[in-house]
Amino acid sequence: MKKFQFKLDPLITIRKRKEDSEIRNLSIIVSQVNNLNDEKNSLQHEIQLMGDSISQNIQKGISIKDYFEYSDVNRTLGLKINSLDKQINEKQPELDLARIRVDHARKEKKILEILRENSLKEYKKKIQKQEKLELEEFLTTLEFNKLTEQEESSIGQNENNARTFKILTQEDKTDENLPEDFKKLKSIYDKFAKK
């Protein structure tokens, strides 16, 4: 039996490549968003550290100049964080679209894979049915040959019986040439033939 071949296998390969491409595109966008989030988190951590430092310095006594410098740095970092939030929000539709494309590509590939699985199941059923028929045919042939041998054996036995009967029914006067068993059978036959 020939090997299973699904006609749409080349299309499955194309769909798999498309899915891989969409996944790569999604991973690039996710990486960009993650980098922006990491940068934002780093700036927020820096603001937190500066705030803790200023709080300690206020207790010791801080000059107005140092306080204004802290305020300027804090405002600058806040503006950078707002800019990063804006960039992250701008990436969100692109990220959502990339996720939708990946889902769509997966569904297209999955549909073809399900069709392939169903086709393979049908192919296996067909193979099993054909193998079953071949096995039944083989067993039937084997049984037929066995019966034929038995019939031939039976025919051979019948021919031996016919020869024996012919020997017994002959009006041959020379019974001395017959084996002892045949002599007994002939005497029994003669008794019944006379009645």
FENQUIPE-V230295 format. One record per pair of residues at least 12 apart in sequence whose ideal C-beta (glycine too) atoms are under 6 Angstrom apart, sorted by the first residue. I is the first residue (numbers start at 1). J is the second residue. Records with the same first field share a line. If there is no record, write none. Layout:
# FENQUIPE-V230295
I: J / J
This chain:
# FENQUIPE-V230295
1: 127
4: 120 / 123
6: 116 / 119
8: 112
12: 112
15: 108 / 109 / 112
16: 109
18: 105
19: 105 / 106 / 109
22: 101 / 102 / 105
23: 102
25: 98
26: 98 / 102
29: 94 / 95 / 98
33: 91
36: 84 / 87 / 88
39: 84
40: 81 / 84
43: 77 / 80 / 81
47: 77
54: 70
168: 185 / 186 / 189
